[in-house]
Amino acid sequence: MKDNVKTTLDAILSKFESGDIVEPVALAMFPGSHIPSAKWSLLNRAIMYCYTQDGRGFRQWQDSKRHVLKGAKCFHILAPCIKTGESAQGEQQQKLIGFRCQPIFRVEDTDGEPLEYEELILPELPLMDVALSWGISVSPIPGGSNYYGYYSPSRKVIKLATDEECVFFHELAHAAHDRVVGGLKQGQNPLQEIVAELTSVVLCRIVGRQPKDTMGCSYKYIERYSRELKLTAHQGCLKVLSETEKVLNLILGGDQPVAGGQGYV
């Protein structure tokens, strides 16, 4: 068991060394409200997101009327070992005496009854073919997430918790920006977020949609990240206008960035 603990900790440390821990931790900060991992510690949720969007123990999958497929390999989270005893004053108290490894299986390695979060069916969104042509899959987010969507450069996926086109366009913009600059900065980078949201608004208009209900939210979103740069929303948009144009050209025109993201061929 000690070897499993060491293996689990080593896996986390390797993520820190490579810089890949940012994405799992970011996802762990907003756990889905309808899956067991929402009640786990931040560390254990981060471990899970290194492997899957939804991980559960063997019996937890059985309780969900699903079964773990034969030959599936588990990963481990760290479960606390609590000892209950009496204090010197005779009162009942609990003491943490260590940790044990709890085997967890990925949702991808199970089969059975549909899960609640699988009820979201994405329509044929405009420009989805662009994402697919770049080798990026587009699918719903498991677990009824507390955020609308995200793009993962390492996994080549766009995950959506809504069928709103503006959200898909925002994540598609991140994917295009990633190709234009040859790699996005990790985390919620203000300039990258402004590029993505401005691109989303433009795409909504270009494909004939009028995002009346989201335009105000888009402005507030851009204003929020512009403020982090000590700029107004207008100044923030002007600052990324050239970059946004490249992103839009890539999405709409199929222009291919040259090596290093310095231009187009």
Secondary structure as UniProt FT lines:
FT   HELIX           2..18
FT   TURN            19..21
FT   HELIX           22..28
FT   TURN            33..34
FT   HELIX           36..39
FT   HELIX           42..49
FT   TURN            50..51
FT   STRAND          55..56
FT   HELIX           58..63
FT   TURN            64..65
FT   STRAND          66..68
FT   TURN            70..71
FT   STRAND          75..86
FT   TURN            88..89
FT   STRAND          92..106
FT   HELIX           107..109
FT   STRAND          110..112
FT   HELIX           116..119
FT   TURN            126..127
FT   HELIX           128..133
FT   TURN            134..135
FT   STRAND          137..140
FT   TURN            142..143
FT   STRAND          149..152
FT   TURN            153..156
FT   STRAND          157..160
FT   HELIX           165..181
FT   HELIX           190..206
FT   TURN            207..208
FT   TURN            212..214
FT   HELIX           215..228
FT   TURN            229..230
FT   HELIX           233..239
FT   HELIX           241..253
FT   HELIX           259..261
//
